[in-house]
Amino acid sequence: MNSDTRLQALSEFLKARRSKINPHMVGLPMGKRRRTPGLRREEVAQLAAVSTTWYTWLEQGRDIKVSASVLDAISNALLLKPDERKYLFALALDEGSTNEFPAEQETLISPSLQKILKELRYCPMIISDRRCHIVGWNQAAAHVFLNFEQVPPEDRNLIRLLFTRKEFRSLAVNWDHFVKGFLAIFRMYYGQYFADQWYSQFIEEMERNHPDFQEMWNQGEVSSAPEVLIEFRHAKAGKMVFSLTSLQVQGNIDLRCSIYTPVDGTRTEEKLKRLIENKHT
């Protein structure tokens, strides 16, 4: 991401977060004649104790000097969560990682991770890299989602698959909620690795080809590891309920494990066992 793209991302994020804060949430009167939802720029500036002109320049994506203390004040004014605050700092202070992306994806999965994939027989698990490319999965994931082995390696991007494969769209009862969690993770990577030009190119492609992606992306959600309860309507097994836990793998390679744990009392694990056993009979 070059400087112009970084500043544009900063601008879009500030606008999105400002639109989500109602005056009463920060102790300000509602007032009248509000044309758009959320706070006005001058109200954010007031809360952060900066000039309206300076904040306007920041939100417009101008290349101006910023300090950590001022960004703290803006974070407080916009009620940013810790992950959102990290994203703001990364963009505003140009702190993105310059680590090169590994070229050989086949070597990413360690023997220990391979063993975890194998042992979690009844917990669908997907391993993805910082670009959300799927680099590993277990048998349970193949049964619940789709057989990723049949997807060409260059097309195994989780974000793209969520918007292009009917298996995902028909599976999740609340597809929007399901997708937003992964977009929030993807945005976290976007802020951390904005020096990687791949992100800008990928986002442009997705916005061009998928209007619903653009709508969700513009909401500016950021989260390093959202934990959500997800209900699926599987074509063969029917209702299945999982708790999604997203874990980062420590080490030189930035990998993430998305683990879907069957919720007790929903017969989900029983149905998953039957799916796998029927496949082998």
N, C-alpha and C positions, 0 to 999 in steps of 0.2 A: 504494500500500500504506500503510494507516494504521499507527500505532504498534503496536497490538495484533497486526495481521497480521505486521508486521516481526519482532516478538519471538517470535511463534509459529514463523515460518520459522527464526529463529535457534535456537530450542529443538529443532525437528525435525532441523536439520542437526547440532547437537552430539550428539544422541542417536544419529543414524545413524553418524556418524564414530566415536563411542566404541565402538559395537557391533562395528566392524570391526578393532579393535586388540586382539590377544591379549596377555596379560601378558608372555610371553617376548619379544615384539617390542620392548618398552621396558625389558627387564631386570628384570622383576618375576616372582616365583614364581607358578605357576599356582594353587596353593592347592586347596581342596576346596569342594564344595557351591556351585558357580557355577550359578545358575538360568538365567542368560541369557548369550549370547556377549559377548565383549569385556571392556573394563575396567569396574570399578565407579566410581561417581562419586568416592569417596574416593581412589581410586588416581590419577585424573586430577588431583584437587586436590593430591595429594602430589607428583606429577611437576611440576606448575605452580607449586608453592610458594604456594598460596592455601588458604584455609580451605575445608573441605568444605561448610560452610553457604553460603559465598559462591558457590562453583561450582554448588551445587545450585540456588540462586536464579537464576543465570545460565541454567542449562540448563532451568529451569522457565519461562523467558521473563519473569521479573520485570523491571521497569523500574529497573535499578540502574546506578550509575556504573561505567564500565570505562575502562581506560587502554590505550594502545597497547602498553606494556611487558607488561602482564598478558596481553593477547591474544596477544602473541608467545610467551609462556610456554605458554599453552593450545595454540597452534598446534603448538609443538614436542612437547608431551605427546601430542597426537593425530596426530602425524606428517603434518601437512597439507602438501600440495603447494602450490606458489606460487598457483595459481588458487583453490584451496580457502581459502588464507589470505586472499586478496583478498575472497572472498565473505564470510568470517567478519567481517573488518574492516568491510565495507560495511554489514552488518546490525547489528553490535554498536555501531558508532559513528555509525549513521544517516548514512552518507555517500553515499546513493544520488543519482543525477543527477536533477535536476528539469527537464531539457530536454524541451520539448513534442514530442510525436510528430507527424511531418509528415502533413498531411491529404491532400496530393495525391501518391499513390503513383506516378502516371503520369510524374511529373517526376523520379523518383529516379535513373533509369539515365542516366548521362552518355554522350555520343557515344563516348568512349574505351572505356567498358565495353561498349557495344554492339558495338564493333569487335572486342574481345577475344572476346565471345560468338560472333561470326561466324567469327573466324579459328580458334578451337579446334574444328575440324570433327569430330575423332575423340576428343575428351575431353568427355564429358558434363559440363555446368556449370550450376549453379543459383545464382542470386543471391537472397538473402533479407535482410529487414530485421531490426531488433532484436526484433521480435515473431515472427520466423520466418515471416512472410508471404513467399511467393515472388513476387518482382517482376521476375524475368528468368530466361531459360533459353535454351539453344541447341538446335539441331536434334537433336544427339546425345542430349541429355537427354530429349527428347520420344520418341525411339525406344527408349531403354533403360527409362525409367520409365513415363510416360504423357503424353499430349498435354495439357499444362496449359492450352492454349487452350480446351479443351472443359470445363474446370472454371471455374465462376463465380468472378470475382475475389475475392468475399468468402469463398470456401471454399478459397482457395489458401494455406492455412496448412500448412507442412510438418509440424508436429507432429500436427495433426489428420489430415492425409492418411495419415501413417504408421500410424495406428490405425484408419482407416475405409476405406481403399481396398484391395481385395483384390490389386490389382496390386503394391503394395509388400509385402504379407504373403507373397505367393507368390514374389516375386522374390529376396529375400535368403535365402541358405542359413541363415545365423545371424541371424534377424530380431531377436532380443533384443539381440545385440551391436550390430547396425546402429542400432537405435533408441536405445540407451543413449548412444551418442556424441552424437546430436542433443539428447537430454535434458540431457546435461552442459553443452552450449553454451547451451541455453535457460535452465538454472539460473544460469549466469554472467550472462546478461542480466537475469534476475529479481533478482539481488542488486544489479546496477548501476543498474537503473531501478525500484526498488521503489516509488517515488512514483507510478508509473503504475498506476492501479487496474485497468487491463485485465488485467494478469497474474493477479491474484487471482481475477478473474471467470473467466478462461480455465481456470485450474487447477481451480477448483471444477467447472466444466462437464465437463472431461475426467475428473476423478475420479468424477463422478456417472455418466457414461456409459460409462466404460471402466475396469473393475477392473484390467486389466493395466497401464494407465497409472499408476494409484495405486501399485501394487506397485513399479514401476520408479522412480517419482518419489521414493518414500520411502527409496530407497537413498542419496539425497543426493550423487550424483556431480556433480562440477563440473570443467569444462575449457573453456578458451577456444578451443582448436584441436586436438582429438584427431586424430592421423594413424593411420588403420587400413587394413588390407587386407581387402577385402570380396569375397566370392564370390557371384555371382548365378547363378540358373538361369532364363535368359530363355526365354519361351514359344516364341520363334521361333529364337533364336540358340544356345540351350543354355548351357553353362557359360561364364561371363565373369568375369574377375578384374580388379578395379580397386584402385588405391591412392588413398584419399580424402585430399585435402589441403584444409584449411579455412583461408581467408585473410580477414582483415579489410581492408576498403577504407578508406584514410585519407581524411578529409574531414569535412564538417559532418554528413553523413548516415551513420549507423552501419549499413553494409552488410557482408554476408559472402558470399564466393564459395566454394562447395563444388565442387571440381574432381575428377573421377574419371578418373585416368590409367590407361589399359590397361597391365597388367603384361606385360613382355617374356616371350616364351616360352610364352604361354598362348593365342595366336591370337585374343585378345580384340579387338584393333584390326581384324584381318582380318574377323572376324564383324560388327563394328560397321559397317565399310565396306559389307559385303554387305547389311546391314539397310537402310542409307540408300539404296544404289543400287537395290535392289529396290523401294523405296517410290516411286522416280521412274521406273520402267520400266513 
